[in-house]
Amino acid sequence: MITPSTPTPNTNRPLASERLKQGSIYTQKDLSAIYAIKDASLNNGIFRLKEYDSVWLFITEHKTSDRTPYVDSLEGDTLHMQGQRLGRTDALIKDHRLRGLELLVFYRKAKYEHPFAGFRYEGIFNYHSHTGSTPTSFVLNRSQATANEDFSHEIGRQLDNQGDFNPNDLRDARTRVLSSIVRRRGQPQFRKQLLEAYQGRCAVTACPLQQVLEAAHIHPYLGAETNVVSNGLLLRTDLHTLFDLGLWWINPVSLRIEISEVLMGGEYGSIEGRSLALPKNESEHPSRSALEFRRSAIANR
């Protein structure tokens, strides 16, 4: 059992999700080996990983007779689950954003649905609401980042199955391409706010061509609350891709660009040390804590 302490967000610890593959099957023994866990509480339904900013939720929908009959179910992107009887870990779920914690869901319909009683890793979920107590009934929603990953895998699978080039399908192909561009540019309202804040110019290159400017998140997208200008940058398409890959980042103190060794000596080497263009409104400047979070996350990869 876990006794939560006072919320103290710590962005210096890595995230366990960075070492897990969406949709893969893991046993608790596998996870113990991957993360060198010796804590026997790993076998609990709710586990706080001490060296990481992560909480693991192990969900079995249909329990065996020797287990507490919690009512849990995963329906699409929505998880309904009950917390522990005494509610000792409830705060980890309700306040996970304040504590800087990610909620990782491992799910199975029944104990032996997967080999060796494994769980399917469903990805990152976020607290939505709760009712009652002892036990508390929670509703969690799959994070958009995880949902996008699922979507990307499905699109990739469909593309792999399309076969040879078909010139008669160009109209449908154009629809797919345009849809992809819209998704890549970011949520329309968020992008519009960034275009206004950065006066329609890339924050790094000052490129004014709006067709190639995209809304980039500093802290990964975790729902509507992360769609704020101070958690975003207006970036040219190629720089957005490199930013998401962790090949360049922003020093949270000097607000100057730093790059990885991969970019040194190439055409993107010239952006190293460049000062980031800032919105006129100081409240819309990039969040320094978000910049520090991102830089730490890259360093711990």
Secondary structure, 3 states (H helix, E strand, C coil): CCCCCCCCCCCCCCCHHHHCCCCCEECHHHHHHHCCCCCHHHHCCEEEECCCCEEEEEEEEECCCCCCCCCCEEECCEEEEECCCCCCCHHHHHCCCCCCCEEEEEEEEECCCCHHHCEEEEEEEEEEEEECCCCCEEEEEECHHHHHHHHHHHHHHHHHCCCCCCHHHHHHHHHHHHHHHHHHHCCHHHHHHHHHHCCCCCCCCCCCCHHHEEEEECCCCCCHHHCCHHHEEEEEHHHHHHHHCCCEEECCCCCEEEECCCCCCCCCHHHCCCECCCCCCHHHCCCHHHHHHHHHHHHCC
